């Protein structure tokens, strides 16, 4: 029944365009681990829109929203207490409907308190298939190439959010927070391009953030795929900063 329901939803959403649907399915909010799992289960250039929609419909809590357009699917929600916001989003190639970009986002707005974690912070990650144009551009050096790729990641993230976030306030706000973090780092790299050499290091590059104190971002380019992981505020503090611990983190 779930597979049939997902197939009907895919057909309807492709025909009707962008919409938001409220499902009364699983009880309780998704844990951080479930959000990470959703992200990792989507494989770029392999997962189809039907695959992703089927999983999204299966796990969507009753207080979350499923948002769709012709080429993007996302689930997003908020929880209290703690004012957690989260989303999983996948963008598909318009021709073969294979995944070409995927995202996860988790934010906690809980005020900073002694012995209570996580306090205010953001955990964001994305993976994208890069075009031949961006990869084949003649750059002055490797740092210039890395900065150009990060700019493209920021640009595509904002574009995808603009397409699907109109009818979903959680997605819209979360997208702006993710974009603000990348913009803060790009400002630092514009002033000091040499820091781009550290982007692929285990802890990435640290930067100042206007609202969340400090942030860290790591970016790795592997052939035509770029992977970005960014942590702001409490998620980026010492002891939790290693991006290698992503899969082990939970509530």
C-alpha positions, 0 to 999 in steps of 0.5 A, a space after each residue: 500500500 505504501 509503495 502504491 501510495 508513493 507512486 500515486 503521489 509522484 504522478 500527481 505532483 509531477 502533473 500538478 506542480 509545486 504543492 504542500 501535503 500534510 500527512 498523518 502518518 508516523 507519530 513523533 518527530 524525526 531524530 537527528 539520526 533519522 534525518 542523517 539516514 534519509 540523507 545518506 540513503 539517497 545516492 546521486 545519479 542512482 536514486 530516482 524520484 520514486 525511490 525518494 518519494 516513497 521513503 519520504 512518505 514513509 517517514 513523514 511525521 504528522 507534524 511535518 510537511 512534504 513539499 514537491 515541485 516538478 524536480 524537487 522533493 523535501 520533507 521539513 518540520 519543527 519541534 518543541 521544546 527546543 525549537 528544532 527545525 529540520 529538512 531533507 531535500 533532493 533535487 532531480 535531473 529533469 530528464 531522467 529524474 535521477 538525484 543530482 543534489 541532496 541536502 539535510 538541515 538541522 537547527 536548534 534554537 534553544 538558548 545557551 544553558 549550562 550543561 544543556 546541549 545542543 544550544 543554538 546551532 546549525 548542522 547542514 550538509 549537501 552533495 551535488 553533481 557538478 557540471 562540466 562547465 564548472 569543472 572545466 573552467 580555467 582557474 588561476 589556481 586550485 584555491 580559485 577552483 575551490 572557491 568557485 565550486 563553493 559559490 556554485 553550491 551556495 547558488 544552487 542551494 538558494 535556487 532550490 530553496 527559492 523553487 520549493 520554499 515558497 509554500 513552506 515557512 520551515 524550508 524557507 527559513 532553514 534555507 536562509 540560515 544555510 545560505 547565511 553560513 556559506 555567505 559568511 565563509 565566502 566573505 572570508 575567502 574573498 579577503 583571504 583566498 589562501 584559506 580555501 586550501 584548508 576546505 578539504 581538511 578534516 575540520 574544514 575552515 573556521 569562520 565568524 558568523 553574525 548570529 551563531 558565533 563561529 562556524 566550520 565548513 568542510 568541502 571535498 570534491 571527488 571527480 564530478 561530485 562535491 560534498 559540503 558539511 557545515 556546522 554553526 554555533 553549538 554544532 561546530 564547537 570543540 569536541 563536536 567539530 570533527 565531521 567524521 562523527 556525523 553518522 554517529 550523532 543523534 539527539 
